[in-house]
Amino acid sequence: RPSGDPDIDAEIAAMVRRASPFPPPPAGAPHVFSASVNFKLE
């Protein structure tokens, strides 16, 4: 779900790309990834 701020959304997408590659999920497991991200803007 987008944050509503395009710069924050772009950084979150970049964080996920930098964290990859992810190992493949076990057979039959759903392909869902969920994470909470907190930013402190100063």
N, C-alpha and C positions, 0 to 999 in steps of 0.2 A: 504494500500500500504506500503510495507516495507521501512524502512529508509536506508537500505544498511549496517547498523551496527547491527550485531546479538545481542550485549548486550543491545542496545537501544530498539530493537524490543522486546526482552524478558521482559524488564522492562515495556514497554507499555502494553504488554499482562498481566503482573502481576498487573498493576494498574487497568485494567478493571476487573480482577478477584476479587480484593479487594473491588471494588465499587459495586459488585453484592451482593445480588440479586436485579435485576431491576424489577419494577412492570410490569405486562403483558401489552402489547400494547392494545389499544382499538380494538374491533372487526373490522376486515376489514382493519386495518392499515398495511402498509408494515413493514416487519421485517428488518429494516435498522437502524444501529447505526453509527453515524459519530461524530468524535471529533477531535479537533486540539490539539496537545501536543507539547509544546516547552521545550527544555532542554537547560540549560546553562552548558557547559562543561568547567571545569577549570583544 
